[in-house]
């Protein structure tokens, strides 16, 4: 993957695609450290503390009920599941996720310009590094769907988390993540499943234990349907 232009960025919040309303996204992840110097210490040593993450965004106001302002305003004082991808959400691309609270929201209108919105959110999960396992595209499925496998570089043992953003679901679909040690030749096990989706929905789930090297999305449906969704995957 090469350098990328900011125009490719994608941001999803609580099942809404806010990308088409925003023109600026800024996220910051921090880790507190505590000094543990003792007598005889020459250089200051530190131990890692608590993780933190913040998000700010700016864009254009649209009063429609499916627009960015609706999603942001409804998240004020409530939990907001946010996933964003600086280079886009193409399969295998990197992004960030957070379970956050919207902390600021403003609308500004001027006589000589377009009305604008600004918003900020404070994460309760830090900035979790994601890999996109399915881009937000409109697809009609007539049977269960198996996504393309992504090689994440090796096994791990500390679990992780995953993010689901569904903007449209015409019937009931169960989205899950499966993992494998041999690129799904013989090894193929469910890692985690999201709550069944039958409309706009969003969820962050966590899982524990071993996570194998290869991962992919699997969608189980009850009937031929259209579902528009993104899945982001993170190892701890």
C-alpha positions as CSV (number, residue, x, y, z in Angstrom):
1,X,0.0,0.0,0.0
2,X,1.3,3.5,-1.0
3,X,0.7,7.0,0.4
4,X,-2.9,8.0,0.1
5,X,-5.0,11.1,-0.3
6,X,-7.3,12.3,2.5
7,X,-10.3,12.2,0.1
8,X,-10.4,8.4,0.5
9,X,-11.2,8.6,4.2
10,X,-14.3,6.8,5.6
11,X,-16.0,7.3,8.9
12,X,-19.0,5.3,10.2
13,X,-20.9,6.1,13.5
14,X,-23.8,4.1,14.9
15,X,-24.7,2.6,11.5
16,X,-24.5,5.9,9.6
17,X,-22.0,6.6,6.9
18,X,-20.8,10.1,7.8
19,X,-18.1,10.3,5.1
20,X,-20.2,12.1,2.6
21,X,-20.9,15.0,5.1
22,X,-17.4,15.4,6.5
23,X,-14.3,17.1,5.2
24,X,-12.0,16.8,8.3
25,X,-11.4,14.0,10.8
26,X,-8.8,14.1,13.6
27,X,-8.2,11.2,16.1
28,X,-5.6,11.0,18.8
29,X,-4.5,8.0,20.9
30,X,-2.5,8.4,24.0
31,X,-1.0,6.2,26.8
32,X,-0.4,7.6,30.2
33,X,3.0,6.8,31.9
34,X,4.0,7.0,35.5
35,X,7.6,7.7,36.6
36,X,9.1,5.1,38.9
37,X,12.5,6.6,39.7
38,X,14.2,5.5,42.9
39,X,17.4,6.4,44.7
40,X,20.4,5.6,42.5
41,X,18.5,6.0,39.2
42,X,20.4,7.8,36.5
43,X,17.7,7.9,33.8
44,X,14.0,8.3,34.5
45,X,12.1,5.0,34.1
46,X,8.4,4.8,33.4
47,X,5.6,2.3,33.4
48,X,2.7,2.3,31.0
49,X,-0.6,3.5,32.3
50,X,-4.1,4.0,30.9
51,X,-4.9,4.3,27.2
52,X,-7.1,7.1,25.9
53,X,-8.5,8.2,22.6
54,X,-10.3,11.2,21.2
55,X,-12.0,12.1,17.9
56,X,-13.0,15.3,16.3
57,X,-14.8,15.9,13.0
58,X,-16.0,18.8,10.8
59,X,-18.3,18.9,7.9
60,X,-21.4,20.3,6.3
61,X,-24.9,20.5,7.9
62,X,-27.8,18.6,6.4
63,X,-31.0,18.5,8.4
64,X,-32.2,15.2,6.9
65,X,-33.0,12.5,9.4
66,X,-30.4,10.2,7.7
67,X,-27.6,12.8,7.7
68,X,-24.5,13.3,9.9
69,X,-26.1,15.8,12.2
70,X,-28.8,13.3,13.3
71,X,-26.3,10.6,14.1
72,X,-24.0,13.0,16.0
73,X,-26.8,14.6,18.0
74,X,-28.3,11.3,19.0
75,X,-24.9,10.2,20.3
76,X,-24.7,13.1,22.7
77,X,-24.7,11.6,26.2
78,X,-24.9,8.1,24.7
79,X,-22.4,5.5,23.6
80,X,-21.2,5.9,20.0
81,X,-19.5,3.1,18.1
82,X,-17.1,4.7,15.7
83,X,-14.9,3.2,13.0
84,X,-12.8,5.2,10.6
85,X,-10.3,4.4,7.9
86,X,-7.9,7.2,6.8
87,X,-7.2,5.5,3.4
88,X,-10.6,3.9,2.9
89,X,-12.2,0.7,4.0
90,X,-10.9,-1.6,1.2
91,X,-10.4,-5.2,2.3
92,X,-7.2,-5.4,4.4
93,X,-6.8,-1.6,4.9
94,X,-6.0,-0.3,8.3
95,X,-8.3,1.9,10.4
96,X,-9.3,2.8,14.0
97,X,-12.2,2.0,16.2
98,X,-13.6,3.3,19.5
99,X,-16.5,2.9,21.8
100,X,-17.0,6.6,22.7
101,X,-19.3,9.2,24.1
102,X,-20.1,12.3,22.0
103,X,-18.8,15.3,24.0
104,X,-19.4,18.3,21.7
105,X,-21.7,19.2,18.9
106,X,-22.2,22.5,17.2
107,X,-23.8,24.0,14.0
108,X,-22.7,27.2,12.4
109,X,-24.5,29.1,9.7
110,X,-23.2,32.3,8.0
111,X,-24.7,34.6,5.4
112,X,-21.9,34.0,2.9
113,X,-21.1,30.3,3.3
114,X,-22.4,26.8,3.7
115,X,-23.7,25.7,7.1
116,X,-21.2,23.6,9.0
117,X,-21.1,21.1,11.9
118,X,-18.3,20.2,14.3
119,X,-18.3,17.4,16.8
120,X,-16.0,15.6,19.2
121,X,-16.0,12.3,21.0
122,X,-14.2,10.7,24.0
123,X,-13.3,7.0,23.8
124,X,-13.8,4.5,26.6
125,X,-11.7,1.9,24.7
126,X,-8.7,3.9,23.6
127,X,-7.8,3.9,19.9
128,X,-8.1,0.3,18.7
129,X,-6.2,-0.5,15.5
130,X,-8.5,-2.2,13.0
131,X,-8.2,-4.2,9.8
132,X,-11.1,-3.9,7.4
133,X,-12.6,-7.3,6.7
134,X,-15.5,-6.0,4.5
135,X,-15.9,-2.6,2.8
136,X,-19.2,-0.8,3.1
137,X,-20.7,-1.8,-0.2
138,X,-24.3,-2.6,-1.4
139,X,-24.5,-6.4,-2.0
140,X,-27.5,-8.6,-2.6
141,X,-27.0,-12.1,-1.1
142,X,-29.2,-15.0,-2.2
143,X,-27.2,-17.4,0.1
144,X,-24.7,-17.3,2.9
145,X,-21.7,-15.2,2.1
146,X,-18.1,-16.0,2.8
147,X,-15.7,-13.1,2.6
148,X,-12.1,-13.1,1.3
149,X,-9.5,-14.2,3.9
150,X,-7.0,-11.7,5.3
151,X,-3.5,-12.8,6.4
152,X,-2.9,-10.9,9.7
153,X,0.7,-12.0,10.0
154,X,0.5,-14.7,12.7
155,X,-1.4,-16.1,15.7
156,X,-2.0,-14.3,19.0
157,X,-3.3,-15.3,22.4
158,X,-4.8,-12.2,24.0
159,X,-8.2,-12.0,22.1
160,X,-9.3,-8.7,20.6
161,X,-12.4,-6.8,19.5
162,X,-14.4,-6.3,16.3
163,X,-16.7,-3.5,15.0
164,X,-19.9,-3.9,12.9
165,X,-21.5,-1.0,11.1
166,X,-24.7,-1.9,9.2
167,X,-26.3,1.0,7.3
168,X,-29.0,-1.2,5.5
169,X,-30.3,-4.7,6.1
170,X,-33.5,-5.8,4.3
171,X,-33.9,-9.0,6.2
172,X,-32.2,-10.8,9.2
173,X,-28.5,-11.4,8.8
174,X,-25.9,-12.7,11.3
175,X,-22.4,-11.4,10.6
176,X,-19.5,-13.3,12.2
177,X,-15.8,-13.5,11.9
178,X,-14.1,-16.8,11.3
179,X,-10.4,-17.7,11.8
180,X,-8.0,-20.3,10.5
181,X,-4.4,-21.5,10.9
182,X,-4.0,-22.7,7.3
183,X,-5.9,-20.1,5.2
184,X,-9.2,-22.0,5.5
185,X,-8.0,-25.2,3.8
186,X,-9.0,-27.4,6.7
187,X,-9.1,-25.1,9.7
188,X,-12.2,-22.9,9.9
189,X,-13.7,-21.9,13.2
190,X,-16.0,-19.1,14.4
191,X,-14.1,-16.5,16.4
192,X,-17.0,-14.1,17.3
193,X,-20.6,-13.4,16.1
194,X,-22.5,-10.1,16.2
195,X,-26.1,-9.7,17.2
196,X,-28.5,-10.5,14.3
197,X,-29.1,-7.4,12.2
198,X,-32.4,-6.7,10.4
199,X,-32.1,-2.9,10.1
200,X,-29.5,-0.1,10.6
201,X,-27.4,-1.3,13.5
202,X,-23.9,-1.1,15.1
203,X,-21.9,-3.1,17.6
204,X,-18.5,-3.6,19.2
205,X,-17.8,-7.0,20.5
206,X,-14.8,-8.5,22.3
207,X,-13.3,-12.0,22.3
208,X,-10.7,-13.8,24.4
209,X,-8.0,-16.5,23.8
210,X,-6.2,-17.5,20.7
211,X,-6.8,-15.7,17.4
212,X,-5.4,-17.5,14.4
213,X,-3.4,-15.9,11.5
214,X,-6.2,-15.9,8.9
215,X,-9.5,-14.2,9.4
216,X,-12.6,-13.5,7.2
217,X,-16.2,-12.5,7.4
218,X,-19.1,-14.9,7.2
219,X,-22.8,-13.8,6.8
220,X,-25.7,-16.1,7.5
221,X,-29.0,-14.9,6.1
222,X,-32.7,-16.0,6.3
223,X,-33.7,-14.9,2.8
224,X,-32.4,-13.2,-0.3
225,X,-31.6,-9.7,0.9
226,X,-29.5,-6.5,0.5
227,X,-27.1,-5.7,3.4
228,X,-24.7,-2.9,3.5
229,X,-22.0,-3.3,6.2
230,X,-18.5,-2.8,7.3
231,X,-16.5,-5.0,9.7
232,X,-13.3,-3.9,11.4
233,X,-11.1,-6.4,13.3
234,X,-8.6,-5.8,16.1
235,X,-6.1,-8.0,18.0
236,X,-5.3,-7.1,21.6
